[in-house]
């Protein structure tokens, strides 16, 4: 079972909460890219993109390799498993609760019809 009170999980969801960071992850999904290549599609400074990259690194979704002055970023999808486990936990929780509510309402409706 996933630890839903994990600080690492908090970092993961925080990192995924921003559309720019999700776009960065999409860009490196197939192949590593340099920080400069990642900054190209965005209307922001290289420093701003670098801040997003640091958040993704802290959440362990992205690995940055330094080769001289070049910083190459690669996706590490293994951390997404934690998010998936957390979402599945809540999906199961709410499905069970909603199934229970539906059964109660159906039973209540059947009782009212009989009266």
C-alpha positions in Angstrom: 0.0 0.0 0.0 1.2 3.5 -0.8 2.1 5.8 2.1 -0.3 8.7 1.4 1.4 10.9 4.0 4.8 10.8 2.3 6.8 14.1 1.8 8.2 12.6 -1.4 4.6 12.1 -2.6 3.8 15.7 -1.8 6.8 16.8 -3.9 5.7 14.6 -6.7 2.1 16.0 -6.9 3.5 19.5 -6.4 5.8 19.0 -9.4 2.9 17.6 -11.5 0.6 20.4 -10.5 2.1 22.9 -12.9 1.4 22.7 -16.6 4.9 24.0 -17.6 6.5 21.1 -15.7 4.1 18.6 -17.2 5.1 20.0 -20.7 8.7 19.6 -19.8 8.1 16.0 -18.9 6.3 15.5 -22.1 9.3 16.9 -24.0 11.8 14.5 -22.4 9.4 11.5 -22.6 11.1 10.1 -25.7 14.6 11.5 -25.6 16.9 13.5 -23.3 17.0 17.2 -24.0 19.3 20.0 -23.0 18.0 22.8 -20.7 18.3 25.2 -23.7 16.1 22.9 -25.8 13.6 22.6 -23.1 13.4 26.4 -22.7 12.7 27.0 -26.5 8.9 26.4 -26.5 8.2 28.5 -23.5 7.9 32.3 -23.3 10.1 32.6 -20.2 13.7 33.1 -19.3 16.2 30.2 -19.1 16.4 30.9 -15.3 12.6 30.4 -15.0 12.7 27.1 -16.9 15.7 26.1 -14.7 13.6 26.6 -11.6 10.9 24.3 -13.0 13.6 21.7 -13.8 14.9 21.9 -10.2 11.5 21.2 -8.9 11.2 18.2 -11.2 14.6 17.0 -10.0 13.7 17.4 -6.4 10.6 15.2 -7.1 12.9 12.7 -8.8 10.9 12.8 -12.0 13.9 14.2 -14.0 17.6 13.4 -13.9 20.0 16.1 -15.0 23.4 15.0 -16.3 26.2 17.6 -16.6 28.6 17.3 -19.6 30.8 20.3 -19.3 28.5 23.3 -19.8 25.7 21.2 -21.3 23.0 20.0 -18.9 21.0 17.1 -20.4 17.6 16.2 -18.8 16.1 12.7 -18.8 12.8 11.5 -17.6 12.7 9.0 -14.7 9.2 7.5 -14.9 9.7 5.2 -11.9 8.5 7.9 -9.5 5.2 8.1 -11.3 4.4 4.7 -9.9 3.9 6.3 -6.5 1.4 8.8 -7.9 -0.4 6.0 -9.7 -0.6 3.9 -6.5 -2.0 6.9 -4.6 -4.6 7.6 -7.3 -5.6 4.0 -7.4 -6.0 4.0 -3.6 -8.4 6.9 -3.7 -10.2 5.5 -6.8 -10.9 2.2 -5.0 -11.9 4.1 -1.8 -14.4 6.3 -3.6 -15.7 3.5 -5.8 -16.5 1.4 -2.7 -18.2 4.4 -1.0 -20.3 5.2 -4.1 -21.2 1.5 -4.6 -22.3 1.4 -0.9 -24.4 4.6 -1.4 -26.0 3.2 -4.6 -26.9 0.0 -2.8 -28.4 2.0 0.1 -30.4 4.2 -2.2 -31.7 1.2 -4.2 -32.7 -0.6 -1.0 -34.4 2.5 0.3 -36.2 3.0 -3.0 -37.4 -0.6 -3.0 -38.6 -0.3 0.6 -40.6 2.9 -0.3 -42.2 1.2 -3.3 -43.4 -1.7 -1.1 -45.2 0.7 1.3 
